[in-house]
Each structure stands twice: as structure tokens, then as C-alpha cells.
Amino acid sequence: MRPSTVTAATAAGLGLALMIAACAPGSGTQEPTSEQPQEISTDVAALGDITLTVWDQEVRGGQDEQMTQLNAAFSELYPNVTIDRVSQSFDDLETTLRGALTGDDAPDVVQANNTRGTMGAFVEAGLLLDLDDYADAYGWRERYSESVLAVSSYGDGGATFGEGALYGLPQTGEIVGIFYSRSALAAAGVEEESLRSGTWSDFTAALATVQSSGATAIQLGNLDGWPAGHVFGPIQGQHVPADEITALGMGNAGASWMTPENEAAAAELQQWVEAGYFNDGPNGTDYDAAWQSFSEGSAVFLIGGSWLAADLEAAMGDDVGFMAPPPVEAGGPIATTGGTGLPFAITAQSPNATAAAAYIDFITSDDAMQVLAETGNMPVNRTAELAPSSGVNAEIFEAFGTVSESGHLLPYLDWATPSMGDTLGAGLQDLIGGQADPTQFLEGLEADYSAFTQGG
């Protein structure tokens, strides 16, 4: 299990600069290659005194802790660089980033959601820097798998997603699955091991058992619309072929939302609402308030992303468990939403691209992956190697490995088009609130998807 006391975390931080210094540009395994273009510099120390402005959304406990440690180590290695960190919630970052990138004082490094509506739109507008030359200089294509780099790559000025130039690097892997309270599960009369080894129908039967016991089955905070996508995605994975979901999620032509399988998925989510499985008023409940309420015992299950692990473990200890959505059939492949955390990108306006690239290299280095694991985050690289021996992250790392290696890690559905985040969020709110039936919900998604793919 990762260090959980202040003393252990502080000790890790004190030794961090020495540990990572070997990965600094120009030394050790990160030495620039001979292919490096001459105009690309990795000599940060020669820049003189500069301020590097970094915008991130790593605001929760373990997320903030790893950024704090890595920033301190980078500053120790490069005392001529002052990091001005602006940290804000995912929603706030999405709201403010667009204006910041088009203003006169854009930040140098930003986390940009790798969706067509955010990163894709920024690429199309020429607001982000093409990182291919830096990828060659620092060896990023050797460090990262092709599939990981693909979800931060755009071609033809943002027209194609999943190929082309690289525009960002993520630190973390992500998987959407099912958190649960072991004590609440037992109190509701559901046997944990049977649930973990069962099928999707066993899980839905467990929801009914919990509801009949008088407890709330699933906690959901869908005030902003997008959190319900993390509930619908795993449901969709039980009904719709993975290749069709991938085409829909990446905004690639050739698929359709108007299929019996997608209708079955939408109908199942609405049936959960009608059966009373969710807390009262999920559409009026804040996302952070929802997971905090779950950690205090408000429900048995919380369907959400692996990024919640550090805070849930801090609040619940060994009581919190995690499992991937069970397969449709025993022994079958597991399908669920996942991918990478928000990539770190360099703004096109940045006068500090050399330092910005070195910073991104530093916070995504092999040794940085160890810091991520020690602070309760799931590193996108070295995942199996750095898995803890126990605790909820041991279960999360195992689930991520199983799904990514032998199952189907499905794209976030809001990646598909520049407007799909709003369309999907509003549609799910209507579906959950009873203002739309499954067909009407899918018609809205189909209109958005087909207009984008047919318009090219």
C-alpha cells in the first residue's frame, strides 16, 4: 500500500529531486537523440530566470500531492524556473481555458481534455503547439505506447482524431468502474466475492437486492451532465459491440447511435432510475458532493473513475472496494470506459516552449510514474510494475490491466464531436429526469454525430 502518513509523504518528497535528476533532459535515459532538430533546445539551465505558468485540474488529494511533489523537484533541479501553478476543478478549467488561450497572456502549459470539443478545437484554431519535435528529442514515442499517444494526436489541422501530430502527454491511466462499500454491501445482504466473480446480470440483481433492503444502491451527482456518461458508458459496453462504441466515441464515420443495442443500453439506464436505484435528485446533486456523500455511507455503489481512489481510500480505508463492470457472460471480455488522464499540452503562444517541454518530460518520466503510484494515482506507464500489494488501488490497477490487455477499454463518448459533451450531458439529464425516452435520447446523439461525420 502507498505511504499514507505525512511523514512518509514528506520523506518521499525530500528524496524526489535526487531520484528524478537522472531523468533530466540531457542526462541518463532521457538524453536527446541524434535525430533531434537543431532548433529544438533541451537546455533549460541556459534560459535564465523565467516563470512557467501551468494550469492543471489535479485538485483532489492524491492528484494535488503528486503535482506538488513533482513541481518542487523540478524547481530544485532548475532553480532558474519559477512555476506559477493555477489549479482548478475540471469544470472550471473547461470553462476558463478557452478564453485564456485566446487572450494576451496565455499560460505556458495546460491540461486540455483530449476531446474534439476541447483539444481538437484548440488544434484546429492553432492554439496548441505540435509536440512531434519534442517527442523525438526526449524519446516520448519509446516511453509511451502507440495507443496512448493516439488519444492525444490530431491530424489535418484537427480534422482527424487518433492519428497525426502529438499535442499532449498524460500522466495517468483511467478506468471507469464500480466502487463499493464492503460494510454496506454486507449489510444489504450481498456477498462480495460472488459479486466480483459474477456477470452483469448478477450485478444488476445486486442493485435490486440493495434497493429492496432500504439502502440506496448508487450515488450519482449529475448536476453538470457529464458524470452520468460514466454510468451510461459501462452499461453501453454490455450491449453494444466495442468497435461500434469506439467509432462513435472517436467521431469516426461508419457507425450509428440508432441501433437496437444502443436503445437497450439507454433503456437500462432509465430502468435503473425508475427502479429507485439512485439517490434522490441525481441531476441536482454536485459531482464532488456525491462521491463525498458515498464515502460517508450514503449508498452501496458509486460508478466512477479511478481518479477518485485516493480520496475515497483516505475517507473509507479498507472499506472501499473497486471492480470493473462484470462481463455479460462468465469468463467473457470486460468492457468499460477508460483511457488516459487529461494530457499536458503547450500553448502556441508560450514564449517558454523549451522549459514547458522539459517540464512535461519531467512530470511524465519513468520516475514520476513512481511518485504517482505512491500518492494513490494510477500511472499510465509502468502500471503493472508499480501496482500496490493491497488496498483499493491494487484492485484498480488489476482491473485496468485486465481491461486494457484482454478486454475493451472504450473511449469517453464526449470525445466524438466538438459539441458532443453538451449534447450527451443534456441528453442524459433528460433521460434520467424522464423528459426523454431512449429513442429521443439517441436521436439527439445521432443528429450531433452524423452532422459532424458527414460534414467532414
Residue, then its C-alpha position, 0 to 999 in steps of 0.5 A: m500500500r502507498p505511504s499514507t502518513v505525512t511523514a512518509a509523504t514528506a520523506a518521499g518528497l525530500g528524496l524526489a529531486l535526487m531520484i528524478a535528476a537522472c531523468a533530466p533532459g540531457s542526462g541518463t535515459q532521457e538524453p536527446t537523440s541524434e535525430q533531434p532538430q537543431e532548433i529544438s533546445t533541451d537546455v533549460a539551465a541556459l534560459g535564465d530566470i523565467t516563470l512557467t505558468v501551468w494550469d492543471q485540474e489535479v485538485r483532489g488529494g492524491q492528484d494535488e500531492q503528486m503535482t506538488q511533489l513533482n513541481a518542487a523537484f523540478s524547481e530544485l533541479y532548475p532553480n532558474v524556473t519559477i512555476d506559477r501553478v493555477s489549479q482548478s476543478f475540471d469544470d472550471l478549467e473547461t470553462t476558463l481555458r478557452g478564453a485564456l488561450t485566446g487572450d494576451d497572456a496565455p499560460d505556458v502549459v495546460q491540461a486540455n481534455n483530449t476531446r474534439g470539443t476541447m483539444g481538437a478545437f484548440v488544434e484546429a484554431g492553432l492554439l496548441l503547439d505540435l509536440d512531434d519535435y519534442a517527442d523525438a528529442y526526449g524519446w516520448r514515442e519509446r516511453y509511451s505506447e502507440s495507443v496512448l499517444a493516439v488519444s492525444s494526436y490530431g491530424d489535418g489541422g484537427a480534422t482527424f482524431g487518433e492519428g497525426a501530430l502529438y499535442g499532449l502527454p498524460q500522466t495517468g491511466e483511467i478506468v471507469g468502474i464500480f466502487y463499493s462499500r464492503s460494510a454496506l454491501a454486507a449489510a444489504g445482504v450481498e456477498e462480495e466475492s460472488l459479486r466480483s466473480g459474477t456477470w452483469s446480470d448478477f450485478t444488476a440483481a445486486l442493485a435490486t437486492v440493495q434497493s429492496s433492503g432500504a439502502t440506496a444502491i448508487q450515488l450519482g451527482n449529475l448536476d453538470g451532465w457529464p458524470a452520468g456518461h460514466v454510468f451510461g458508458p459501462i452499461q453501453g459496453q454490455h450491449v453494444p459491440a466495442d468497435e461500434i462504441t469506439a467509432l462513435g466515441m472517436g467521431n469516426a464515420g461508419a457507425s450509428w447511435m440508432t441501433p437496437e443495442n444502443e436503445a437497450a443500453a439507454a433503456e437500462l439506464q432509465q430502468w435503473v432510475e425508475a427502479g429507485y436505484f439512485n439517490d434522490g435528485p441525481n441531476g441536482t446533486d454536485y459531482d464532488a458532493a456525491w462521491q463525498s456523500f458515498s464515502e460517508g455511507s450514503a449508498v452501496f455503489l458509486i460508478g466512477g473513475s479511478w481518479l477518485a481512489a485516493d480520496l475515497e481510500a483516505a475517507m473509507g480505508d479498507d472499506v472501499g472496494f473497486m471492480a470493473p463492470p462484470p462481463v455479460e457472460a462468465g469468463g467473457p471480455i470486460a468492457t468499460t470506459g477508460g483511457t488516459g488522464l487529461p494530457f499536458a499540452i503547450t500553448a502556441q503562444s508560450p514564449n517558454a516552449t523549451a522549459a514547458a517541454a522539459y517540464i512535461d518530460f519531467i512530470t511524465s518520466d519513468d520516475a514520476m510514474q513512481v511518485l504517482a503510484e505512491t500518492g494513490n494515482m494510477p500511472v499510465n506507464r509502468t502500471a503493472e510494475l508499480a501496482p500496490s500489494s493491497g488496498v483499493n488501488a491494487e484492485i484498480f490497477e488489476a482491473f485496468g490491466t485486465v481491461s486494457e490487455s484482454g478486454h475493451l477499454l472504450p473511449y469517453l463518448d464526449w470525445a466524438t464531436p466538438s459539441m458532443g459533451d453538451t449534447l450527451g450531458a443534456g441528453l442524459q439529464d433528460l433521460i434520467g429526469g424522464q423528459a426523454d425516452p431512449t429513442q429521443f435520447l439517441e436521436g439527439l446523439e445521432a443528429d450531433y454525430s452524423a452532422f459532424t461525420q458527414g460534414g467532414 
